[in-house]
Amino acid sequence: MTNAPSLDQLKQAIALKEQIARLEARFNAILGGGTLPSFTPAPIPRRGRPPGSQRMSEEGKAQIAAAQKARWAKFHESKGTVPRTTTTKKRNFSPESKARIAAAVKARWAKFHESHGIVPMGALPKKGGMSPIGRAKIAAAQMARWAKFRATKGTAPKARLPKKRIISPESRARMAAAVKARWA
């Protein structure tokens, strides 16, 4: 159900439209040509410190840092906790322990591969491991096959392209209707 405006509402809308047109005409007459003056908005005042003003001195920064450390020390003292030290030394493995861990990992993987019947990647033969003699034999056989083919037919075989499906206009219309019905 639509809310259509009544006849009285339409009359009021027309009267307002005419009044707006008259006011615009008066406005254009006052400006002498109808162009509005160019308007550039005033810059928005910045908050905080203006650019280029003084920055905090190193002494001020040091005082703030010392006061913050004192507050944290007081907090830890009241809670009875020990603050973390930032100078904890990083622990590194010695070369001997690294070697021992690596050997254990290799042994663990070897046991896993053996129990599951998996051949590790290092045990597989390298790709392209054919000898030059084997390559020469294959190349000679291929040459002989091509020579025999050329002698019988004269040219190389052409690539066979798949047959293009031809769809009737009725089938196209049926498919289009099915797609429309699916997305309706």
N, C-alpha and C positions, 0 to 999 in steps of 0.2 A: 504494500500500500504506500503510495507516494504522497508527500505533503505538498500539494500544488498551492501556490499563493492565491489568495482570493482577489477579487476585482479591486477592492479598496487598497489592498497592499500593492497591487500593480500600479495603481494610480499614484500612490505615494512615492513609489520607486521612480516613476517617470518624472514627477515633480522635483525630486531630489537631484536626478540626473541633469535636468534643465538648469537648476540652481547652480550646480557645480560648473556647468558649461559657462554660465554667465559670470561666475566668480573668476574662472580661469581667463576669460576674455578681459575682464577688468585688470587682473594681475598682469597680463601681457601688455596691456596698454600702459600701465604704470611703468613697467620696465623698459618700454620703448623698443619693442622688437621681439619680445617673448623669450629671450635667453636668460637663463638663471646665472647669477654671478658665481664664479668659481669658488668652491668652498674647500678649504683644507683644514682638517681637524687639528685642534691644538695638541701638542705632544702630551702624552700621559706622564705625569710625574713619577719618577722612579722611587722605589722604596729602598731604604738602607743607604749604605755608603755610596756616594757618587764615584764614578770611575776616576782613577788617578789620585784619589785622596790618600791620606796616610794609612799605612798598614801597621799591623801590630809589631812592636819591636821584639827583638830576640829575648830581651830581659823579661818582657811581659809574658811571652810564651813560656819561658822557663818558670816564672812564678806560678802560672796556671798549672803547669805540669806538676810542680812540686806540691801544690795544694791538692791536686787530684790524687797524687800518690799518698799524701797524708790521710785523705778521706778513706781511701781503700785500706790503708794500714789500720786505721781505727775500726773499720768495719770488720776486718779479719780478726782483730784483737777481741772485739766484742763477741764474735761467733766462735772463737777458739779454733779457727781454721788456719792453715798455713797457705799463704799466697803462692801461686805458681811462680817459679823463676823462669825468666826468659833465656837464661844462659845455660840451659841443659845441653850437654854435649850429645851430638848425634852419634849413635852407635853404628858401627860398620862391621860387617863380617870380615873375618880374616880370609886370605886366599885359600888356606887349608880347609876352612869350614865351607867355603863356597864350592870347592872341588868335591868335598865329601857329600854335600847336598846334591850336586849335579850327578854324581855317580849313583846315589840312591834313587833319584828320579829316573835315570836311564834303566836301572835294574827293575824298577817297578813297572815301567812301560814294557820292557822286554817280557816280563812275566805275564802281563795282561795280553800282549800280542800272542804269546805262545798258548795261553789257555783258551783264547777265542779263535785261534787258527787264522790270525791276520798276518799277512806278510808286510813287514815294515817297508816304508818307502825306500830306504837305502838299499834294501835287498833286491829290488826290482831291477831288471836290466835297463841300461840307458837307451833312450830313443835314438834311432838312426844308427844302430850298432851293426849295420850290414857291411860286409867287406866289399872292397872295390871290385873283386872278382864277381861277387854275387850281383852287384849293380850292373856290371858289364853284361852278364848273362841275361838279365831282365831287359836291358836296353836292346840287345840283339834280337831277343824274341819279339819284342814290341815292333821293331823295325820290320821283321819278317812278316808279322801279321798285317801291317799297313801295306807292305809291298804286295801281298797276296790280295788284299782288298782292292787296291788300286788297279791291279791287273784284271780283276773280274768286273768291277763296276765303273771304275774310272774316277770317281770323286769320293770325297769324305762324306760320311752320313750327316744329314741335317738334323738338328735338334727337333724333336717332335713336341709341338705345343699342345696343351690340353684343349679339347674341343670347347668352343664357347657355347654356353647354355643359352638357348633362345626361349624366352618366356612369353607366352601369349598375352595379349592385352587383357583377356578375361582373368588370367592368373594374377597379373599385376594389380588389377582392380580388387580382386579377392584379398590379396596380401595387404593392400593399402587399407581396406575396410577392417581387416583383422587388427592392424596396428592402431588405427583410430579407436576401435572398440576397446583395445587393451589400455590405452592411455586416457580414455574418457572417464 
